Amino acid sequence: MLTLASAISEHLKKAQSIIALLPELSPDKREDQLGALVRLAHYFYLDARKIWANSNFAVPPLETAKKLAPLITGAYQIEVFPSKVVLDIPLMLPKRKAVPADAFLESLTMFLKRESYRLPRFEQATVIFEHHYAADFPQRDIRDHDNHEVRGVLNVLERYLLVSDSACYCTNIQQTKRGDKTKTRVIVLAGQVNLEVLYNDSIQ
């Protein structure tokens, strides 16, 4: 029977084997493997949760799963401009209120903390969440926007990019796109987009 301890060991071995290969790969292949590393960590959280339900371990799986958080920060990509920040996360956001969300948000926090020296802080902002799905991703599995853990991501962004994520200072937009890869792109723009102006312009 697979135990939590053996599952941790197996996933860590896979993660270490991916990391060992990175220096020898081309930039494109390296990006693919970093994405695989993030997905590996994400699926580990799900596996650990299932195993935990049938085990008697005293240490919660979330605590042990966090061991992978420092490894997956390298898979994030960020571009910083004076009035815009573009953050690429090579997987879908966790579902709302999911156990894996805490570990994911910890890795996001670690990444933004590492990059904080060059991040602007916007008093007024528009945050756009783009949920990208690969062309072969089944349409039936595309989530409704309210199933994504957007609230938790906003809380992390507030620490490093926003004066406040309250409605007085921040406008949030979500959209779904088809693309070459399944990922999440978060775009933070300086200033709140006036949606009424956009609407009025579109009907003229």
N, C-alpha and C positions, 0 to 999 in steps of 0.2 A: 504493500500500500504506500502511495506517495505521501510523504510527510512534509510539513511546512519547512523543516530544516533542509531536507533534500531538494525541495523546490527552489529554495533560496540559493543553494549551492549550484544547482543546474543553471539557473538564470544568470548568476554572476559569472559562471564559466563562459556562457555564450557572450555576455557583454564584454568580458575581457578578451575573447578571441576576436571580436569585431574591432575593438580598440587597437589591438596589436597589428591589425592589417592596415589601419588608416594611413600611416606614413608612406606605404608603398603604392597607394591608389592615386589615380588621376583625380582632379577636383570634382568632376561629375560623379565618379564612382564613390568618392569620399562622402559627398552629400547624400547619396543613396544609402550608404551604410550608417550614417548618422541618423537618418530617418528610421532605419531598421532598429537602431539602438533605442530610440524613443518608443517605438511600437513594442519592442521587447519589454521595456520597463512597464509600459501601460498594461500589457497583457499579464505581466507578472502580478500586478496588483489585483487583477481580476481573479487569477488562479489562486493567489494567497487567500483571498476572501472566501472562495469556495472550500479550500482545504481547512481553513480556520473553523468553518461551521461544523466540521466533523472531527475536530481535534480537541486536545486538552492542554495545549500549550499555554503557558502563563504570559508570554510576550505577544502582544497584539501584532498581527501581520503588517499593519500600517507602519509600526515602528521599524520593523526589519526591512520593509519595502523602501523606506526612505534612504537606505544605504545606496540605492541606485540614483538618487536625485542628483548628486554631484556629477555623475557620469553623463546624464542626458542634457545638462545645460549646454554642452558643446554643439548640440543639434539645432539650437535656436539661431536665427539670423536677424540682424537689426540694421536699419539704415537711419541715420540721424541727419535731419535738415533743420534750418533755423525755425521753420514754422510747421514741420511735419516729422513724424517718426513712424517708420514702417517696421513692424515686427512679424516675422514669419515663424510659425510653430508647425512642425512637420507632422501633425496629426489633428484629428478632430478634438475639439474641447470635450472634456468629460461630461457625462450627463449630470444634470443638477442633482445635488444631494447624494452623489455617489461617493463611496469610500475612497476610490482612487483619486478623487479630485484634490484631497488635501496634499497628497504627495506630489501631484502635478503642480499645484500652486506653489509648493515649496521650491521645486526646481525653477519655476518661473521667477520667483523672488530672488533666488540665488543668482540667476542670470542678470536680472535688471540691477541688482546690487553691484555686480561686477562691472556693469556698464554705466553706473550712475554718474561717474566723473564727467561724462560727455552728454548727459541727457538734459534737455531743456525742461522747464516746468511751466505749464500753461495754466493761466488763471481761468480763462474761458476756453473750452475745448469741445471738439466733436470726435467721438470715438466710433469708428466703423469696424464692425466685425464681418469679415468676408469668410464664409464657410465654403471652401473649395472641395469639390468632389471629382475624382478621376473619371474619365469617360466611361470606364467599365464598372463604376460603382453602381450597384443596383438601385434603381429609382425608389423602390419600395422601402429602402433603408435610409433614405435621406430624411434627416430629422426636422421636426418643426423647430422654429427658432427658440421657443420657450423651453426646449429640452437641453439647451447648451448652458454650461456653467459660466455665464457671462458675468454674473454678480461678483463671483470670487475673483475673476480676472480684473474687473474694475477696481476692486479693493487693493489689489497688488499694484496696478497702474497708478492709483492715487498716491502711493508712497513715494514714487519716483518721477512721475510725469505730470500729475495734476495737483492743483491747489486743493480741489475738492471734486468728488464724483457725484455730488448732489445735483438735482435737476436745475438748480439755479446757475450752476457753473458748467454743466456738461450735458451734451446731447448725444444719445446713443442710437446707432443705426445698425441693423443686421441685414445681410443679404446672402443669398446662396448662389454659387457659380459652378459651372462645369469647367474643368481644367485638365492639365496633364498629370497632376498629382492631387491626392487627398491631403489637405492641410488647412490650417487656419491662418489667415492674415489679419492682423490688427493694425489699423491706420489711425493715428492720433493727429488731428489737425488743430492748429491754433485757431481759436474763435469758434463760436457756435454757429453752425449752418442754419440759416433762416429757411426752414422747410416751406413756410407759407409763400415766400418769394419764388422758390423753385416751382411750387405748385402753380402759382399764378402765371409764371413764364411759360409753363408747359401747355397751358390751355389757351394761350393767346395766338 
